[in-house]
Amino acid sequence: ASEAPTDDQQWVAVQKSAVMLGDSGTLLMTGSRAKDNGTWMESARALVDAAEATLKAGKAKDSEALSQAGDEVFGTCKACHARYMN
């Protein structure tokens, strides 16, 4: 999110990436991927929420909202990785 998209093709790429990120968050909550029912699930849900915000910003071509959503994605991923990655 450090540089806003400059054309329609880049905005579409943001939207596609947001959908994939949201799908990934959903998958993290299913089956053996779910490490626990507490913080893991909260983090995965936060990832889905951040992806939804990213998609909304992408559809609106809103650079400021995209930057905020990008910060949210980064913070969510960083916190989860700090807790669960060895």
C-alpha distances in whole Angstrom, upper triangle without the diagonal:
4,5,6,9,12,15,16,16,12,12,14,13,10,13,15,12,12,16,16,14,17,20,19,19,22,24,23,26,28,31,32,28,28,29,30,31,29,26,25,25,23,20,20,21,18,16,17,17,13,13,15,13,10,13,14,11,11,15,15,13,11,8,9,10,7,5,8,8,5,8,10,10,10,13,15,14,15,18,20,20,21,24,25,24,27
4,7,10,12,15,17,17,14,14,17,15,13,16,18,16,16,20,20,18,20,23,22,22,26,27,26,29,32,35,34,31,31,32,33,33,32,28,27,28,26,23,24,24,21,19,21,20,16,17,19,16,14,16,18,14,14,18,18,15,13,10,10,12,10,7,10,11,9,10,13,13,12,14,17,17,17,20,22,21,22,25,26,25,28
4,7,9,12,14,14,11,12,15,13,12,15,17,15,16,20,20,19,21,24,24,24,27,29,28,31,33,36,36,33,33,34,36,36,34,31,30,30,29,26,26,26,23,21,22,22,18,18,19,17,14,16,17,14,13,16,16,13,12,9,10,12,10,8,12,13,11,13,16,15,15,18,20,20,20,23,25,24,26,29,29,28,31
4,6,9,11,12,9,9,12,12,10,13,15,14,15,18,19,18,20,23,23,24,26,28,28,30,33,36,37,33,33,35,36,36,35,32,30,30,29,26,26,25,23,21,21,20,17,16,17,15,12,14,14,11,10,13,13,9,9,6,8,10,8,8,12,12,11,13,16,16,16,19,20,21,22,24,26,26,28,30,31,30,33
4,6,8,8,5,6,9,9,8,11,13,13,14,17,18,18,20,22,23,24,26,28,28,31,33,36,36,33,34,35,37,37,36,33,31,31,30,27,26,26,24,21,22,21,18,17,18,16,13,13,14,11,9,12,12,8,10,8,11,12,10,11,14,14,13,16,18,17,18,21,22,22,24,26,27,27,29,32,32,31,34
4,7,8,7,8,11,11,11,14,16,16,17,20,21,21,23,26,26,27,30,31,32,34,36,39,40,36,37,39,40,40,39,37,35,35,34,31,30,30,28,25,25,25,22,20,21,19,16,16,17,14,12,14,13,10,11,10,13,15,13,14,17,17,16,19,21,21,22,25,26,26,27,30,31,31,33,36,36,35,38
4,5,5,6,9,10,11,13,15,16,17,19,20,21,23,25,26,27,29,31,32,34,36,39,40,37,38,40,41,41,40,38,36,35,34,32,31,30,28,26,25,25,23,20,21,20,17,16,17,14,11,12,13,9,12,12,16,17,14,16,19,19,18,21,23,22,23,27,28,27,29,32,32,32,35,37,37,36,39
4,5,5,6,9,10,11,12,14,15,17,19,20,21,23,24,26,27,29,30,32,34,37,38,35,36,38,40,40,39,37,35,34,33,31,29,29,27,25,24,24,22,19,19,18,15,14,15,13,10,10,11,9,12,13,16,17,14,17,20,19,19,22,23,22,24,27,27,27,29,32,32,32,35,37,37,36,39
4,5,5,6,9,10,11,12,14,16,17,18,20,21,23,25,26,27,29,31,32,35,36,33,35,37,39,39,38,36,34,33,33,30,28,28,27,24,23,24,21,19,19,19,16,14,16,15,11,12,14,11,15,15,18,18,15,18,21,19,18,22,23,22,23,26,27,26,28,31,31,31,34,36,35,34,37
4,5,5,6,9,10,10,12,14,15,16,18,20,21,23,24,26,27,29,31,34,35,31,33,34,36,36,36,33,31,31,30,27,26,26,24,22,21,21,19,16,17,17,13,13,14,13,9,11,13,10,12,12,15,15,12,14,17,16,15,19,20,18,20,23,23,23,25,28,28,28,30,33,32,31,34
4,5,5,6,9,10,11,13,14,15,17,19,20,21,23,25,26,28,30,33,34,31,31,34,35,35,34,32,30,29,28,26,24,24,22,20,19,19,17,14,15,14,11,10,11,9,6,7,9,7,10,10,13,13,10,13,16,14,14,17,18,17,19,22,22,22,24,27,27,27,30,32,32,31,35
4,5,5,6,9,10,11,13,14,15,17,18,20,21,23,25,26,28,31,32,29,30,33,34,34,34,32,30,29,28,26,24,24,23,20,19,19,17,14,14,15,12,10,12,11,7,8,11,9,13,13,17,15,13,16,18,16,16,19,20,18,20,23,23,23,25,28,27,28,31,32,32,31,34
4,5,5,6,8,10,11,12,14,15,16,18,20,21,23,25,26,29,30,27,28,30,32,32,32,30,28,27,27,24,22,22,21,18,18,18,16,13,14,15,11,10,13,12,9,11,13,12,14,14,17,16,13,15,17,15,14,18,19,16,18,21,21,20,23,25,25,25,28,30,29,28,31
4,6,5,6,9,10,10,12,14,15,16,18,20,21,23,25,28,29,26,27,29,30,30,30,27,25,25,24,21,20,20,18,15,15,15,13,10,11,11,8,7,10,9,6,9,11,10,11,11,14,12,9,12,14,11,11,14,15,13,15,18,18,17,20,23,22,23,26,27,27,26,30
4,5,5,6,9,10,11,12,14,15,17,19,20,22,23,27,28,25,26,28,30,29,29,27,25,24,23,21,19,19,18,15,14,14,12,9,9,10,7,5,8,8,5,7,10,10,12,13,15,13,10,14,15,12,12,16,16,14,17,19,19,19,22,24,23,24,27,28,28,28,31
4,5,5,6,9,10,11,12,14,16,17,19,21,22,25,26,23,24,27,29,29,29,27,24,23,23,21,19,19,18,15,14,15,14,10,11,13,10,8,11,12,9,10,14,13,16,16,19,16,14,16,18,15,14,18,18,15,17,20,19,18,22,24,23,23,27,28,27,26,30
4,5,5,6,9,10,10,12,14,15,16,19,20,23,24,21,22,24,26,26,26,24,22,21,21,19,16,17,16,13,12,14,12,9,11,12,9,8,12,12,10,12,15,14,16,15,17,16,12,14,16,13,12,15,15,12,14,17,16,15,18,20,19,20,23,24,23,23,26
4,5,5,6,9,10,11,12,14,15,17,19,22,24,20,21,23,25,24,24,22,20,19,18,16,14,14,13,10,9,10,9,5,7,8,6,5,9,10,8,10,13,13,14,14,16,13,11,13,14,10,10,13,12,10,13,15,14,14,17,19,18,19,22,23,23,23,26
4,5,5,6,9,10,11,12,14,16,17,21,22,19,20,23,24,24,24,23,20,19,19,17,14,14,14,11,9,11,11,7,8,10,9,7,10,12,11,12,15,15,17,18,19,16,14,17,17,13,14,17,15,13,16,18,16,16,20,21,20,21,24,25,23,24,27
4,5,5,6,9,10,10,12,15,16,19,20,17,18,21,23,23,23,22,19,18,19,16,13,14,15,11,10,13,12,8,10,13,11,10,14,15,13,15,18,18,19,20,21,19,16,18,18,15,14,17,16,13,15,18,16,15,18,20,18,18,22,23,21,21,25
4,5,5,6,9,10,11,13,15,18,19,15,16,18,20,20,21,19,16,15,15,13,10,11,11,8,7,10,9,6,9,11,9,10,13,14,13,15,18,18,19,18,19,17,14,16,16,12,12,14,13,9,12,14,12,11,15,16,14,15,19,19,18,18,22
4,5,5,6,9,10,11,13,17,18,15,15,18,19,19,19,18,15,14,14,12,9,9,10,7,4,8,8,5,7,10,9,9,12,14,14,15,18,18,19,19,20,17,15,17,16,12,13,15,13,10,14,15,13,12,16,17,15,17,20,20,19,20,24
4,5,5,6,9,10,11,14,16,13,14,17,19,19,20,19,16,14,15,14,10,11,12,9,7,11,12,9,10,14,13,12,15,17,16,17,20,21,22,23,24,20,18,20,20,16,16,19,17,14,16,18,15,15,18,19,17,18,21,21,20,20,24
4,5,5,6,9,10,13,14,11,12,15,17,17,18,17,13,13,14,12,9,10,12,8,8,12,12,10,12,15,14,14,17,19,18,20,22,23,23,23,24,21,19,20,20,16,16,18,16,12,15,16,13,12,15,16,14,14,18,18,16,17,20
4,5,5,7,9,13,14,10,10,13,14,14,15,13,10,9,10,8,5,7,8,6,5,9,10,8,11,13,13,14,17,18,18,20,22,23,23,23,23,20,18,20,18,15,15,16,14,11,13,14,11,10,14,14,12,13,17,16,15,16,20
4,5,5,7,11,13,10,10,13,14,14,15,15,12,10,11,11,7,7,10,9,7,10,12,11,12,15,15,15,18,20,20,21,23,25,25,25,26,22,21,22,21,18,18,20,17,14,17,18,14,14,18,17,15,17,20,19,17,19,22
4,5,5,8,10,7,9,12,14,14,16,15,12,11,13,12,9,10,13,11,10,14,15,13,15,18,18,18,21,23,22,23,26,27,27,28,28,25,23,25,24,20,20,22,19,16,18,19,16,15,18,18,15,16,20,18,16,17,21
4,6,8,9,5,6,9,11,11,13,12,8,8,11,9,6,9,11,10,10,13,14,14,16,18,18,19,22,23,23,25,27,28,28,28,28,25,23,24,23,20,19,20,18,15,17,17,13,12,15,15,12,13,16,15,12,14,17
4,7,9,6,5,8,9,9,11,11,8,6,9,9,6,8,11,11,10,13,15,15,16,19,20,20,22,24,25,26,28,29,29,30,29,26,25,26,24,21,21,22,19,17,19,19,15,15,18,16,13,15,18,16,14,16,20
4,7,6,6,10,11,11,13,14,11,9,13,13,10,12,15,14,13,16,18,17,19,22,22,22,24,27,27,28,30,32,32,32,32,29,28,29,27,24,24,25,22,20,22,22,18,18,21,20,16,18,21,19,16,18,21
4,5,6,9,11,11,15,16,13,12,15,16,13,15,18,17,17,20,22,21,22,25,26,26,28,30,30,31,34,35,35,36,36,33,31,32,31,27,27,28,25,23,25,25,21,20,23,22,18,19,22,20,17,19,21
4,5,7,10,11,14,15,12,12,16,16,14,16,19,18,18,22,23,22,24,27,27,27,30,32,32,33,36,37,37,37,37,34,32,33,31,28,28,28,26,23,24,24,21,19,22,21,17,17,20,18,14,16,18
4,6,9,11,13,13,10,10,14,13,11,13,16,15,15,18,19,19,21,24,24,24,27,29,28,30,33,33,33,33,33,30,28,29,28,25,24,25,22,19,20,21,17,16,18,17,14,14,17,15,12,13,16
4,6,7,10,10,7,7,11,11,9,11,14,14,14,17,19,19,20,23,23,24,27,28,29,30,33,33,33,33,33,30,28,29,27,24,24,24,21,19,20,20,16,15,17,16,12,14,16,14,11,14,16
4,7,9,9,6,8,11,11,11,13,15,15,17,19,20,21,23,25,25,27,29,30,31,33,35,35,35,34,34,31,29,30,28,25,25,24,22,20,20,19,16,15,17,15,11,12,14,11,9,11,14
4,6,7,6,7,10,11,11,13,15,16,17,19,20,21,23,25,26,27,29,31,32,33,35,36,35,35,34,31,30,30,28,26,26,25,22,21,21,20,17,16,18,15,12,14,15,12,11,14,16
4,7,6,6,8,10,10,11,14,15,16,17,20,21,22,24,25,26,28,30,31,32,34,35,34,34,33,30,30,30,28,25,26,25,22,21,22,20,17,17,19,16,14,16,18,14,13,17,19
4,6,6,6,9,10,11,12,14,16,17,18,20,21,23,24,26,27,29,30,32,33,34,33,33,32,29,28,28,25,23,24,23,20,19,20,18,15,16,17,14,12,15,15,12,12,16,19
4,5,5,6,8,10,10,12,14,15,16,18,20,21,22,24,25,27,28,30,31,32,31,30,29,26,25,25,23,21,21,20,16,16,17,14,11,12,13,10,8,12,12,9,10,14,16
4,5,5,6,9,10,11,12,14,15,17,18,20,21,23,24,26,27,29,30,31,30,30,29,26,25,25,23,20,20,19,16,15,16,14,11,11,13,10,7,10,12,9,8,12,15
4,5,5,6,8,10,11,12,14,15,17,18,20,21,23,24,25,27,29,30,29,29,28,25,24,25,22,19,20,20,16,15,17,16,12,13,15,13,10,13,15,13,12,15,18
4,6,5,6,9,10,10,12,14,15,16,18,20,21,22,24,26,27,28,27,27,25,22,22,22,20,17,18,17,14,13,15,13,10,12,14,11,10,13,14,12,13,16,19
4,5,5,6,9,10,10,12,14,15,16,18,20,21,22,24,26,26,25,25,24,21,20,20,17,15,15,15,11,10,12,10,7,8,10,8,6,10,12,10,11,13,17
4,5,5,6,9,10,11,12,14,15,17,18,20,21,23,24,25,25,24,24,21,20,20,18,15,16,16,13,11,13,12,9,9,12,11,9,11,14,13,12,14,18
4,5,5,6,9,10,11,12,14,15,17,18,20,21,23,24,23,24,23,19,19,20,17,14,16,16,12,11,14,13,10,11,14,13,11,15,17,16,15,18,22
4,5,5,6,8,10,10,12,14,15,16,18,20,21,22,21,21,20,16,16,16,14,11,13,12,9,8,11,10,7,9,12,11,10,13,15,15,15,17,21
4,5,5,6,9,10,10,12,14,15,16,18,20,21,20,19,19,16,15,15,14,10,11,11,8,6,9,10,6,7,11,11,10,12,15,15,15,16,20
4,5,5,6,9,10,10,12,14,15,16,18,20,19,20,19,16,15,16,15,11,13,14,11,9,13,13,10,11,15,15,13,16,18,18,18,19,23
4,5,5,6,9,10,11,12,14,15,17,18,17,18,17,14,13,15,13,9,12,13,9,9,13,12,10,12,15,15,14,17,19,19,20,21,25
4,5,5,6,9,10,11,12,14,15,16,15,15,14,11,10,11,9,6,8,9,6,6,9,10,8,10,13,14,14,16,18,19,19,20,24
4,5,5,6,9,10,10,12,14,15,14,15,15,12,10,12,11,8,9,11,9,7,11,12,11,11,15,16,15,17,20,20,20,21,25
4,5,5,6,9,10,11,12,14,14,15,15,11,11,13,12,9,11,13,11,10,14,15,13,15,18,19,18,20,23,23,23,24,28
4,5,5,6,9,10,11,12,11,12,12,8,8,10,9,6,9,11,9,9,13,14,13,15,18,18,19,21,23,24,24,25,29
4,5,5,6,9,10,10,10,10,11,8,6,9,8,5,7,10,9,8,12,14,13,14,17,18,19,20,23,24,24,25,28
4,5,5,6,9,10,10,12,13,10,8,12,12,9,11,14,13,12,15,17,16,17,20,21,21,23,25,26,26,27,30
4,5,5,6,8,9,11,12,8,8,12,12,9,12,15,14,14,17,18,18,19,22,23,23,25,27,28,29,29,33
4,5,5,6,5,7,8,5,5,9,9,8,10,13,13,13,16,17,18,19,21,23,23,25,27,28,29,29,33
4,5,5,7,8,10,9,7,10,12,10,11,14,15,14,17,19,19,20,22,24,24,25,28,29,30,30,33
4,5,8,11,13,11,10,14,15,13,15,18,17,17,20,22,22,23,25,27,27,28,31,32,32,33,36
4,5,9,11,9,9,13,14,13,15,18,18,18,21,23,23,24,26,28,28,30,32,33,34,34,38
4,6,9,9,8,11,13,13,14,17,17,18,20,22,23,23,26,28,28,29,32,33,34,34,37
4,6,5,6,9,10,10,12,14,15,16,18,20,21,22,24,26,27,28,30,32,33,33,36
4,6,5,6,9,10,10,12,14,15,16,18,20,21,22,24,26,27,28,30,31,31,34
4,5,5,6,9,10,11,13,14,15,17,19,20,21,23,25,26,27,29,30,31,34
4,5,5,6,8,10,10,12,14,15,16,18,20,21,23,24,26,27,28,29,32
4,5,5,6,9,10,10,12,14,15,16,18,20,21,22,24,26,27,27,30
4,5,5,6,9,10,11,12,14,15,16,18,20,21,22,25,26,26,29
4,5,5,6,9,10,11,12,14,15,17,18,20,21,23,24,25,28
4,5,5,6,9,10,10,12,14,15,17,18,20,21,22,23,26
4,5,5,6,9,10,11,12,14,15,16,18,20,21,21,24
4,5,5,6,9,10,10,12,14,15,16,18,20,20,23
4,5,5,6,9,10,11,12,14,15,17,18,19,23
4,6,5,6,8,10,11,12,14,16,16,17,20
4,5,5,6,9,10,10,12,14,15,15,18
4,6,5,6,9,10,11,12,14,15,18
4,6,5,6,9,10,11,12,14,17
4,6,5,6,8,10,10,11,14
4,6,5,6,9,10,10,13
4,6,5,6,9,10,13
4,5,5,6,8,11
4,5,5,5,8
4,6,6,8
4,6,8
4,6
4
